[in-house]
Amino acid sequence: MTQSLTIALDAMGGDKAPDLVIEGAARFARRNRDVQFLIFGDETAVKPLMDRFPGLADRWQFEHTDVKIDSGARARDAFRARNKRSSMRLALEAVADGRAQASVSAGNTGALMGLSKFILGMVPGIDRPAIVSAMPTLNRGRSVLLDLGANVTCSAENLSQFAVMGAAYASTALDIEEPTVGLLNVGSEDLKGNDIVQEAHRIMKDLPLGSGEYIGFVEGDDIQKGSCDVIVTDGFTGNVALKTTEGLARLIQEYIRRAFRGSIFGMAAYAIGFNRLRMLRKQLDPRLYNGAVLVGLNAISVKSHGGTDALGFANAIGVAMNLYRHHFIDTISQRLEVANAQIIKTQEQVSEVAEGMGDDGTDADTR
């Protein structure tokens, strides 16, 4: 029997809010009749949009607030007294108090991360949350990349925990039974990379990843190749990789458009290959991959791209639904309890080896 689900929506977050939120919720509601919505936003802007969909009146509830967090605000501004009734915060509080099971917002990423961590709390054993999302790849269809910007600098322990959470996301959200996990590096050889990456590599070799498997270092071009199902990196590198991929997809689409519109022969070729080109355009459409998840929290908080449209926002809602239905939070909690014990054990072994070595790298007992 399908679980009943209520999703809280921040109607005021995003470049095209509240239109993209309400239209996206309506699009999703038509296909998923067992999902309800709890919507927070400015009544004067939101209610006229909701009234366009009278057939969904029994599927959503609305709570008014005229406070929203601007896209350019600093993360700490979300905690100021004037923002205590922001649409973003109220949506998260609805999850915390049990009125909703997940939250979706296209608002300020830093504010959403800070408020989600403060209101929803962290899974026991997690030091830092991460942002994870699926990306299109050549060999696997989709792969998971994290962190996408929550943590600019990371320790080896952070990266190891990301591996556990990424594998759990791949198995629940993407239904990959035995996800493979790689650690992003400047080369695939064991000696490449800085000290943090090297230490994370040592930990992840013995890290329990559920049914997943750690395959070692991967390089930047492996992201699009789909050399593995999960790619782990710090938030600085991950965010650069994400934005580069998005920009490359737009570049390819524009080059194709120019090539076929440049002459009558190009237009004829476009007509002949229309179905194939439409399929390519769909594969490169970022809206179909919209919906980044803040993993490591005690509840589900999904970040939609701020510049998406109704289709993209509907896909972000779908990510939230799938994670809840597949018991994502429970899966992470169970796997981390086992994984953290192994992380500590490996770090202790590395420390013991380091203490037994002299400054010149020789064994202290043989000097």
ROLODO-589261 format. One record per residue: x, y, z of N, C-alpha, C, O in turn; residue number from 1. Coordinates in steps of 0.2 Angstrom, whole numbers, m for minus. Example, Ala and Ser with C-alpha at 12.3 -4.5 7.8 and 13.67 -1.06 7.14 Angstrom:
REC  n.c1  n.c2  n.c3 ca.c1 ca.c2 ca.c3  c.c1  c.c2  c.c3  o.c1  o.c2  o.c3  nr
REC    66   m28    39    62   m22    39    66   m16    39    71   m17    42   1
REC    64   m11    35    68    m5    36    64     0    39    67     6    40   2
***
This chain:
REC  n.c1  n.c2  n.c3 ca.c1 ca.c2 ca.c3  c.c1  c.c2  c.c3  o.c1  o.c2  o.c3  nr
REC     4    m6     0     0     0     0     4     6     0     9     7     4   1
REC     3    11    m4     7    17    m5     6    21     1     1    23     4   2
REC    12    24     4    12    28    10     9    35     8    11    38     3   3
REC     5    38    13     3    44    12     8    49    13    13    48    18   4
REC     8    54     9    14    59    10    12    66     9     8    68     4   5
REC    14    71    13    13    78    13    20    81    12    25    80    16   6
REC    21    85     7    27    89     6    26    96     7    21    99     4   7
REC    30    99    11    30   107    12    34   110     7    39   108     5   8
REC    31   116     4    34   119    m1    35   127     1    30   130     3   9
REC    41   129    m1    43   136     0    41   140    m6    44   139   m11  10
REC    35   143    m6    32   146   m13    36   152   m15    35   154   m21  11
REC    40   155   m11    43   161   m12    50   161   m14    53   166   m16  12
REC    53   155   m14    60   154   m16    61   152   m23    57   148   m26  13
REC    66   156   m27    67   154   m34    66   161   m38    62   165   m36  14
REC    69   161   m44    69   167   m48    62   168   m51    60   174   m52  15
REC    58   163   m52    52   163   m55    46   162   m50    40   160   m52  16
REC    48   162   m44    43   161   m38    38   167   m38    39   172   m39  17
REC    31   165   m36    29   159   m34    26   154   m40    23   149   m39  18
REC    26   157   m46    23   154   m52    26   147   m53    22   142   m54  19
REC    33   146   m53    36   139   m54    34   134   m49    33   128   m50  20
REC    33   137   m43    31   132   m37    24   129   m38    23   123   m37  21
REC    19   134   m39    12   132   m39    11   128   m46     8   123   m45  22
REC    14   130   m51    13   126   m57    16   119   m57    14   114   m60  23
REC    22   119   m54    26   113   m53    22   108   m49    22   102   m50  24
REC    19   111   m43    16   106   m39     9   104   m42     8    98   m41  25
REC     6   108   m46     0   106   m50     2   100   m55    m2    95   m55  26
REC     7   101   m58    10    96   m63    11    90   m60     9    84   m62  27
REC    14    90   m54    16    84   m50    10    81   m48     9    75   m48  28
REC     5    85   m45    m1    82   m42    m5    78   m47    m8    73   m45  29
REC    m5    80   m53   m10    77   m58    m7    70   m59   m11    65   m60  30
REC    m1    68   m58     2    62   m59     3    58   m53     4    52   m53  31
REC     2    61   m47     3    57   m41    m3    59   m36    m2    64   m32  32
REC    m8    56   m36   m14    57   m33   m14    56   m25   m18    58   m21  33
REC    m9    53   m23    m8    51   m16    m3    56   m12    m1    55    m6  34
REC    m1    61   m15     3    66   m12    m1    73   m11    m4    75   m15  35
REC     0    75    m5    m3    82    m3     3    87    m2     8    86    m2  36
REC     0    93    m2     5    99    m1     3   104     4    m3   105     5  37
REC     8   106     8     7   112    13    12   117    10    18   117    10  38
REC     8   123     8    12   128     4    12   134     9     7   136    12  39
REC    18   137     9    19   143    13    21   149     8    26   148     4  40
REC    18   155     9    20   161     4    15   166     5    11   166    10  41
REC    16   171     1    12   178     2     5   176    m1     5   175    m7  42
REC     0   177     2    m7   176     0    m9   180    m6   m12   177   m11  43
REC    m7   186    m7    m9   190   m12    m5   188   m19    m8   189   m24  44
REC     0   184   m18     4   182   m24     2   175   m26     2   173   m32  45
REC     1   171   m20     1   164   m21    m7   161   m23    m8   157   m27  46
REC   m11   164   m19   m18   161   m19   m21   162   m26   m25   157   m29  47
REC   m20   168   m30   m23   168   m37   m20   162   m41   m24   160   m46  48
REC   m14   160   m40   m11   155   m44   m14   148   m42   m15   144   m47  49
REC   m15   147   m36   m19   141   m34   m26   141   m36   m28   135   m38  50
REC   m29   146   m37   m36   146   m39   m37   144   m46   m42   143   m49  51
REC   m31   144   m50   m31   142   m57   m32   134   m58   m34   132   m63  52
REC   m31   131   m52   m32   124   m52   m37   121   m47   m35   118   m42  53
REC   m43   123   m48   m49   121   m43   m49   114   m42   m52   112   m37  54
REC   m47   110   m47   m48   102   m46   m43   100   m41   m43    94   m38  55
REC   m38   104   m38   m33   102   m34   m34   105   m27   m30   105   m22  56
REC   m40   108   m26   m41   112   m20   m41   107   m13   m39   110    m8  57
REC   m43   101   m14   m42    96    m8   m35    93    m8   m34    89    m3  58
REC   m31    95   m12   m24    92   m12   m19    96    m9   m13    94    m7  59
REC   m20   102    m7   m16   107    m4   m19   111     1   m24   113     1  60
REC   m14   113     6   m16   118    11   m11   124    10    m6   123     8  61
REC   m14   130    13   m10   136    12    m9   139    18   m14   140    22  62
REC    m3   142    20    m2   146    26     1   153    23     6   152    20  63
REC    m1   158    26     1   165    23     7   167    27     8   166    33  64
REC    12   170    24    17   173    27    20   178    21    21   176    15  65
REC    21   184    23    24   189    18    31   190    19    34   195    16  66
REC    35   185    22    42   186    23    45   181    19    44   175    19  67
REC    50   183    15    54   178    11    62   180    12    63   185    13  68
REC    66   175    11    73   176    11    76   177     4    75   173    m1  69
REC    79   183     3    81   185    m4    86   180    m6    90   177    m2  70
REC    87   179   m13    92   175   m16    99   178   m14   104   174   m14  71
REC   100   184   m14   106   187   m12   108   188    m5   114   190    m3  72
REC   104   185    m1   105   186     7   111   181     9   112   176     6  73
REC   114   183    14   119   179    17   116   174    21   110   175    24  74
REC   119   168    22   116   162    26   114   164    33   109   162    35  75
REC   118   168    36   116   170    43   110   175    44   107   175    49  76
REC   108   178    38   102   182    38    96   178    39    91   181    41  77
REC    96   172    37    90   168    38    88   167    45    83   165    47  78
REC    93   168    50    92   167    57    90   173    61    88   173    66  79
REC    90   179    57    88   185    60    80   185    62    76   182    59  80
REC    79   189    67    72   189    70    67   191    65    61   188    65  81
REC    68   195    60    63   197    55    62   191    50    57   192    46  82
REC    66   186    50    65   181    45    63   174    49    63   169    46  83
REC    60   175    55    58   169    58    51   166    55    50   160    57  84
REC    48   170    52    42   168    48    43   168    41    38   169    37  85
REC    49   167    38    50   166    31    47   160    29    46   155    32  86
REC    45   160    22    42   154    19    46   148    19    44   143    20  87
REC    53   149    19    58   144    19    58   141    26    58   134    26  88
REC    58   145    31    59   142    38    52   139    40    53   133    43  89
REC    46   141    38    40   138    40    39   131    37    36   127    39  90
REC    42   131    30    41   124    27    45   119    30    43   113    31  91
REC    51   121    33    56   116    36    53   115    43    53   109    45  92
REC    50   119    46    47   118    53    41   114    52    39   110    57  93
REC    37   114    47    32   109    46    34   102    46    31    97    48  94
REC    40   101    43    43    94    43    45    92    50    44    87    52  95
REC    48    97    53    51    95    60    45    94    65    46    89    69  96
REC    39    97    64    34    95    69    29    90    66    24    89    69  97
REC    31    87    61    27    81    58    21    82    54    18    78    52  98
REC    20    89    52    14    90    48    16    88    40    11    87    36  99
REC    22    88    39    25    86    32    31    81    33    34    81    38 100
REC    32    77    28    37    72    28    43    74    24    48    71    24 101
REC    43    80    20    48    82    16    47    89    14    41    92    14 102
REC    53    93    13    52   100    11    56   101     4    61    98     3 103
REC    53   106     0    56   107    m6    56   115    m7    51   118    m6 104
REC    62   118    m9    63   125    m9    68   126   m15    73   123   m16 105
REC    66   132   m19    71   134   m24    74   140   m22    77   144   m26 106
REC    74   142   m15    77   148   m13    85   147   m12    88   143   m14 107
REC    87   152    m8    94   153    m6    97   147    m4    95   144     2 108
REC   103   144    m7   106   138    m5   109   138     2   108   134     6 109
REC   113   144     3   116   144    10   111   145    15   112   142    21 110
REC   106   149    14   101   149    20    97   143    21    96   141    26 111
REC    96   139    15    92   133    16    96   128    20    94   124    24 112
REC   103   127    18   107   123    21   108   124    29   107   120    33 113
REC   108   131    31   109   133    38   103   131    41   103   128    47 114
REC    97   133    39    90   132    42    89   125    43    86   122    48 115
REC    90   121    37    89   114    37    93   110    43    90   106    47 116
REC    99   112    44   103   109    49   101   111    56   101   107    60 117
REC    99   117    56    97   120    63    90   117    65    89   115    71 118
REC    85   117    60    78   115    62    77   107    62    74   104    66 119
REC    80   104    57    79    97    56    84    92    60    83    87    61 120
REC    90    95    61    95    91    65    99    87    60    97    86    54 121
REC   104    84    63   109    79    59   108    72    61   106    71    67 122
REC   109    68    56   109    61    58   115    59    62   120    62    61 123
REC   114    56    68   119    54    72   125    51    69   125    47    65 124
REC   131    54    71   137    52    68   140    56    62   145    55    59 125
REC   135    61    59   137    65    53   140    71    56   137    75    60 126
REC   146    73    53   149    79    55   147    85    51   145    91    54 127
REC   146    84    44   143    89    40   138    87    35   140    81    32 128
REC   133    90    34   129    88    28   132    90    21   137    94    21 129
REC   130    87    16   132    88     9   126    89     5   121    87     6 130
REC   128    92    m1   123    92    m6   124    87   m12   130    87   m14 131
REC   119    83   m14   120    78   m18   115    78   m24   109    80   m23 132
REC   117    77   m30   112    77   m35   114    72   m41   120    70   m41 133
REC   110    70   m45   111    65   m51   113    69   m57   111    75   m58 134
REC   118    67   m61   120    70   m67   120    65   m73   121    59   m72 135
REC   118    67   m79   118    63   m85   125    60   m86   130    64   m86 136
REC   126    54   m88   132    51   m90   131    47   m96   126    45   m98 137
REC   137    45   m99   137    41  m105   136    34  m104   132    31  m108 138
REC   139    31   m99   139    24   m99   133    21   m94   131    16   m95 139
REC   131    26   m89   126    23   m84   120    27   m84   115    25   m80 140
REC   119    32   m88   113    36   m88   113    41   m83   112    47   m85 141
REC   114    39   m77   114    44   m72   120    42   m67   120    36   m65 142
REC   123    47   m64   128    46   m59   127    51   m53   124    56   m55 143
REC   129    50   m47   128    54   m42   135    58   m40   140    55   m40 144
REC   134    64   m39   140    68   m37   139    72   m30   133    75   m30 145
REC   143    72   m26   143    75   m20   150    76   m17   154    72   m18 146
REC   151    82   m14   147    87   m12   147    93   m17   152    94   m21 147
REC   141    96   m18   140   101   m23   141   108   m21   139   113   m24 148
REC   143   109   m15   144   116   m13   143   118    m5   144   123    m3 149
REC   141   113    m1   140   114     6   146   115    10   146   119    15 150
REC   151   112     8   157   112    12   163   113     7   165   109     3 151
REC   166   119     7   172   121     3   178   117     4   181   115     0 152
REC   179   116    11   185   112    13   182   106    17   177   106    20 153
REC   185   100    16   183    94    19   189    90    22   194    90    19 154
REC   188    86    27   193    82    30   192    75    27   187    74    23 155
REC   196    70    28   196    64    25   190    60    28   187    56    25 156
REC   188    62    34   182    58    37   176    61    34   171    57    33 157
REC   176    67    33   170    70    29   169    67    22   163    65    21 158
REC   174    66    18   174    63    12   171    56    12   168    53     8 159
REC   174    52    18   172    45    19   164    45    20   161    40    18 160
REC   162    49    24   155    49    26   151    51    20   145    48    19 161
REC   153    56    15   150    57     9   149    51     5   144    50     2 162
REC   154    47     5   154    40     1   148    36     3   145    33    m1 163
REC   147    35    10   142    31    13   135    34    11   131    31     9 164
REC   134    41    11   128    44    10   127    44     2   121    43     0 165
REC   132    45    m2   131    45    m9   129    38   m11   124    37   m16 166
REC   132    33    m8   130    26   m10   122    24    m8   119    21   m12 167
REC   121    27    m2   114    26     0   109    30    m5   103    27    m6 168
REC   111    36    m7   107    40   m12   106    36   m18   100    36   m21 169
REC   111    33   m21   111    30   m27   107    24   m27   103    22   m32 170
REC   107    20   m21   103    14   m21    95    15   m19    91    11   m21 171
REC    94    21   m16    87    23   m15    84    27   m20    78    25   m23 172
REC    87    33   m22    84    37   m27    84    35   m34    80    36   m38 173
REC    90    31   m36    91    29   m42    90    22   m43    91    19   m49 174
REC    89    18   m38    87    11   m38    93     7   m41    92     2   m45 175
REC    99     9   m39   105     5   m41   107     0   m36   109     2   m30 176
REC   106    m6   m37   107   m11   m32   114   m11   m29   115   m12   m23 177
REC   119   m11   m33   126   m11   m31   130    m6   m33   134    m6   m38 178
REC   129     0   m31   133     6   m33   140     6   m32   143     4   m27 179
REC   144     8   m37   151     9   m37   153    16   m35   149    21   m37 180
REC   158    17   m31   160    23   m28   167    25   m30   171    21   m29 181
REC   168    31   m33   175    34   m34   176    40   m31   172    44   m29 182
REC   183    41   m29   185    47   m26   188    52   m31   193    50   m34 183
REC   186    58   m32   188    62   m37   195    65   m36   197    67   m30 184
REC   200    64   m41   207    66   m39   210    69   m46   207    69   m51 185
REC   216    71   m46   220    73   m52   223    68   m56   226    69   m61 186
REC   222    62   m54   224    56   m57   222    50   m54   219    50   m48 187
REC   222    44   m58   219    38   m55   225    34   m51   223    29   m48 188
REC   231    36   m52   236    32   m48   236    33   m41   234    38   m38 189
REC   238    28   m37   237    28   m30   241    34   m27   239    36   m21 190
REC   247    36   m30   251    41   m27   249    48   m28   252    53   m25 191
REC   244    49   m32   241    56   m34   237    59   m28   234    55   m24 192
REC   237    65   m28   232    69   m24   236    72   m17   241    69   m16 193
REC   232    76   m14   235    79    m8   234    74    m2   231    69    m3 194
REC   236    76     4   236    72    10   229    70    12   228    64    14 195
REC   224    75    11   217    73    13   214    68     9   211    63    11 196
REC   215    69     2   213    64    m3   216    57    m2   213    52    m2 197
REC   222    57     0   226    51     1   223    47     7   222    41     7 198
REC   222    51    13   219    48    19   212    45    18   211    40    20 199
REC   208    49    14   201    47    12   202    41     8   198    36     9 200
REC   206    40     4   207    34     0   209    28     4   206    23     3 201
REC   213    29     9   215    23    13   209    21    17   208    15    18 202
REC   205    26    20   199    24    24   194    21    19   191    16    21 203
REC   193    23    13   187    21     9   188    14     6   184    10     4 204
REC   195    12     6   196     5     4   193     0     8   191    m6     5 205
REC   192     1    14   189    m4    19   182    m2    21   179    m5    26 206
REC   179     3    18   173     6    21   167     2    19   166     1    13 207
REC   163     0    23   157    m3    21   152     2    18   150     7    21 208
REC   150     0    12   145     5     8   139     1     7   136     2     1 209
REC   136    m3    11   130    m6    10   132   m12     5   136   m16     6 210
REC   128   m12    m1   129   m16    m6   134   m13   m11   135   m16   m17 211
REC   137    m7   m10   141    m4   m15   148    m6   m14   150   m10   m10 212
REC   152    m3   m19   160    m5   m19   164     1   m21   162     5   m25 213
REC   169     2   m17   174     8   m19   179     5   m24   182     0   m23 214
REC   179     9   m29   184     7   m35   190    11   m35   194    10   m39 215
REC   191    16   m31   197    20   m30   196    27   m34   191    30   m34 216
REC   202    30   m36   202    37   m39   199    37   m45   200    32   m49 217
REC   195    42   m47   193    44   m54   195    51   m55   196    55   m51 218
REC   195    53   m62   197    59   m64   191    63   m67   185    61   m67 219
REC   192    70   m68   186    74   m70   182    71   m76   176    72   m76 220
REC   186    68   m81   182    66   m87   178    60   m85   173    58   m89 221
REC   179    57   m80   175    51   m78   168    53   m75   164    48   m75 222
REC   167    59   m74   160    61   m72   155    60   m77   150    57   m76 223
REC   157    63   m83   153    62   m89   153    55   m92   148    53   m95 224
REC   158    52   m92   159    45   m94   154    40   m90   151    35   m93 225
REC   153    41   m84   149    37   m80   154    31   m78   151    25   m78 226
REC   160    32   m76   164    27   m74   162    23   m68   164    18   m66 227
REC   158    27   m64   156    24   m57   149    27   m56   147    32   m59 228
REC   145    25   m51   139    27   m50   139    33   m45   134    37   m45 229
REC   144    34   m41   144    39   m36   151    42   m36   156    38   m36 230
REC   152    49   m37   158    52   m36   159    57   m30   154    61   m30 231
REC   164    56   m26   164    60   m20   170    65   m21   175    64   m23 232
REC   168    71   m19   173    76   m19   171    82   m14   166    81   m11 233
REC   175    87   m13   174    92    m8   169    97   m12   168    97   m18 234
REC   166   101    m8   161   106   m11   163   111   m16   159   113   m20 235
REC   169   113   m15   172   118   m20   173   115   m27   171   117   m32 236
REC   176   109   m27   177   105   m33   171   103   m36   170   103   m42 237
REC   166   100   m32   160    98   m34   156   103   m37   152   102   m42 238
REC   156   109   m34   151   115   m37   154   117   m44   150   118   m48 239
REC   161   117   m44   164   119   m51   162   114   m56   161   116   m62 240
REC   163   108   m54   161   102   m59   154   103   m61   152   102   m67 241
REC   149   104   m57   142   105   m58   141   110   m63   138   109   m68 242
REC   144   116   m61   142   122   m66   146   121   m72   143   124   m77 243
REC   151   118   m73   155   117   m79   150   112   m83   150   113   m89 244
REC   148   107   m80   143   102   m84   137   106   m87   135   105   m92 245
REC   134   110   m82   128   114   m85   130   118   m90   126   119   m95 246
REC   135   122   m90   137   126   m95   139   123  m102   137   125  m107 247
REC   142   117  m101   144   113  m107   137   110  m111   137   110  m117 248
REC   133   108  m107   126   106  m110   123   112  m114   120   111  m119 249
REC   123   118  m111   120   123  m114   124   125  m121   121   127  m126 250
REC   131   124  m120   135   126  m126   133   121  m132   133   123  m137 251
REC   133   114  m130   131   109  m135   125   111  m138   124   110  m145 252
REC   120   112  m134   113   114  m137   113   120  m142   110   119  m147 253
REC   117   125  m140   117   131  m144   121   129  m151   119   132  m156 254
REC   126   125  m150   130   124  m156   126   120  m161   126   121  m167 255
REC   122   115  m158   117   111  m163   112   115  m166   110   115  m172 256
REC   109   120  m162   104   124  m165   107   129  m170   104   129  m176 257
REC   113   131  m170   116   136  m175   118   131  m181   117   134  m187 258
REC   120   125  m180   122   121  m185   116   119  m190   117   119  m196 259
REC   110   118  m187   105   116  m191   101   122  m194    97   121  m199 260
REC   102   128  m191    98   134  m194   102   138  m198   100   143  m201 261
REC   108   136  m199   113   140  m203   112   140  m211   114   145  m214 262
REC   108   135  m213   107   135  m220   101   130  m222    98   127  m217 263
REC    98   131  m228    93   126  m230    94   119  m229    90   115  m228 264
REC   101   117  m231   103   110  m230   103   108  m223   101   102  m221 265
REC   105   113  m218   104   111  m211    97   110  m209    96   106  m205 266
REC    93   114  m211    86   114  m209    83   107  m212    79   104  m208 267
REC    85   105  m218    83    99  m220    85    93  m216    82    88  m215 268
REC    92    93  m214    95    88  m210    91    88  m203    90    82  m200 269
REC    89    94  m201    86    94  m194    79    90  m195    77    86  m190 270
REC    75    91  m200    69    88  m201    70    81  m202    66    77  m199 271
REC    75    78  m205    76    71  m206    78    68  m199    75    63  m197 272
REC    82    71  m195    84    68  m189    80    71  m183    83    71  m177 273
REC    74    74  m184    70    77  m179    70    73  m172    71    75  m167 274
REC    68    67  m173    66    62  m167    73    61  m163    73    61  m157 275
REC    78    60  m167    84    59  m163    87    65  m160    89    65  m154 276
REC    86    71  m163    88    77  m160    84    79  m154    86    82  m149 277
REC    77    77  m154    73    79  m149    75    74  m143    75    76  m137 278
REC    77    68  m144    79    64  m139    86    66  m135    86    66  m129 279
REC    90    69  m140    97    72  m137    95    78  m133    98    79  m127 280
REC    90    82  m135    89    88  m131    86    86  m124    87    89  m119 281
REC    82    81  m124    79    79  m118    84    76  m113    84    77  m107 282
REC    89    72  m116    95    70  m112    99    75  m109   102    74  m103 283
REC    99    81  m112   103    86  m110    99    92  m106   102    97  m103 284
REC    93    90  m105    89    95  m102    90    95   m94    88    90   m91 285
REC    93   101   m91    94   101   m84    88   100   m80    89    98   m74 286
REC    82   102   m82    76   101   m78    75    94   m76    72    93   m71 287
REC    77    89   m80    75    82   m79    80    80   m73    79    74   m71 288
REC    85    83   m72    90    81   m66    89    86   m60    93    86   m56 289
REC    84    90   m60    83    95   m55    81    92   m48    78    87   m48 290
REC    84    95   m43    82    92   m36    88    89   m33    90    83   m33 291
REC    92    94   m30    98    92   m26    96    91   m18    91    94   m16 292
REC    99    86   m15    96    84    m9   102    86    m3   108    85    m5 293
REC   100    88     2   104    90     8   104    83    12   100    82    16 294
REC   110    79    11   110    73    14   114    74    21   118    78    22 295
REC   112    70    26   115    70    32   111    73    37   112    73    43 296
REC   105    75    35   100    78    39    95    73    42    95    67    39 297
REC    91    74    47    87    70    50    80    69    47    76    65    48 298
REC    79    73    41    73    73    37    75    75    30    81    77    29 299
REC    70    75    26    72    76    19    71    83    17    65    86    18 300
REC    76    87    15    76    94    12    79    94     5    85    92     4 301
REC    75    96     0    77    96    m7    78   103    m9    73   107    m8 302
REC    83   104   m13    85   111   m15    84   110   m23    87   107   m27 303
REC    79   114   m25    78   115   m32    82   121   m35    83   125   m31 304
REC    84   120   m41    88   125   m44    84   132   m45    78   131   m46 305
REC    87   137   m43    83   143   m42    80   146   m49    75   150   m49 306
REC    83   144   m54    81   147   m61    77   142   m65    76   143   m71 307
REC    75   136   m62    71   131   m66    64   134   m67    62   139   m65 308
REC    60   130   m70    53   131   m72    49   126   m68    51   122   m64 309
REC    42   126   m70    38   121   m67    40   114   m68    39   110   m63 310
REC    42   112   m74    44   105   m75    50   103   m70    50    98   m67 311
REC    55   108   m70    60   106   m66    58   106   m58    61   101   m55 312
REC    54   110   m56    52   110   m49    48   104   m48    48   101   m42 313
REC    44   102   m53    40    95   m52    45    89   m51    43    85   m47 314
REC    50    90   m54    55    84   m54    59    84   m47    60    79   m44 315
REC    60    90   m44    62    91   m37    58    88   m32    60    85   m28 316
REC    51    89   m33    46    86   m29    47    78   m29    46    75   m24 317
REC    48    76   m35    48    69   m36    54    66   m33    53    60   m30 318
REC    60    69   m32    65    67   m29    64    66   m21    65    61   m18 319
REC    60    71   m19    58    71   m12    53    65   m10    54    62    m5 320
REC    49    64   m15    44    58   m14    48    52   m14    47    47   m10 321
REC    52    51   m19    56    44   m19    60    43   m13    60    37   m11 322
REC    63    48   m11    68    47    m5    64    45     1    66    41     5 323
REC    58    48     2    54    46     8    51    39     7    51    35    12 324
REC    49    38     1    46    31     0    51    25     1    49    20     2 325
REC    57    27    m1    62    22     0    66    22     6    71    19     7 326
REC    63    26    11    66    26    18    74    28    18    78    25    21 327
REC    75    34    15    82    36    14    85    38    20    91    36    21 328
REC    82    41    25    85    43    31    87    37    35    92    37    38 329
REC    82    32    36    84    26    39    90    22    36    94    20    40 330
REC    90    22    30    96    19    27   102    22    28   107    18    30 331
REC   103    29    28   109    32    30   111    31    37   117    29    38 332
REC   106    31    41   107    30    49   110    24    50   115    23    54 333
REC   107    18    47   110    12    48   117    11    45   121     7    49 334
REC   118    13    39   125    12    36   130    16    40   136    14    40 335
REC   128    22    42   133    26    45   136    23    52   142    24    54 336
REC   131    20    55   133    17    62   139    12    61   143    12    65 337
REC   138     8    56   143     3    54   150     7    51   155     5    53 338
REC   149    11    47   154    15    43   158    19    48   165    19    47 339
REC   155    23    52   159    27    57   164    23    61   170    25    63 340
REC   162    17    63   166    12    67   172    11    63   178    10    66 341
REC   172     9    57   177     7    52   182    13    51   188    13    51 342
REC   179    19    50   183    25    49   187    27    55   193    28    54 343
REC   185    26    61   189    27    67   194    22    68   200    23    69 344
REC   193    16    66   198    10    66   203    11    61   209    11    63 345
REC   202    13    55   207    15    50   211    21    52   217    20    51 346
REC   208    26    55   212    32    57   217    30    63   222    33    63 347
REC   215    26    67   219    24    73   225    19    70   230    20    72 348
REC   224    15    65   229    11    62   234    16    59   240    15    59 349
REC   232    21    55   236    25    52   240    29    57   246    30    55 350
REC   237    31    62   241    35    67   246    31    70   252    33    72 351
REC   245    24    72   250    20    75   256    19    70   261    19    72 352
REC   254    18    63   260    18    59   264    24    58   270    23    58 353
REC   261    30    59   264    36    58   269    37    65   274    40    64 354
REC   266    35    70   270    36    77   276    31    77   281    33    80 355
REC   276    26    73   281    21    73   286    23    68   291    19    67 356
REC   285    28    64   290    30    59   294    36    61   292    40    65 357
REC   300    36    59   305    42    61   304    48    56   300    47    51 358
REC   307    53    58   306    59    53   309    58    46   307    61    41 359
REC   313    53    46   316    51    39   312    46    36   314    44    30 360
REC   306    44    39   302    39    35   304    32    37   301    27    34 361
REC   309    31    41   311    24    43   308    22    49   305    26    53 362
REC   307    15    50   304    12    56   308    14    63   314    13    63 363
REC   305    17    68   308    20    74   312    14    77   317    15    80 364
REC   310     8    77   313     2    80   319     0    77   323    m3    80 365
REC   320     2    71   326     0    67   332     5    67   337     4    65 366
REC   330    11    70   335    16    70   340    16    76   345    20    76 367
***
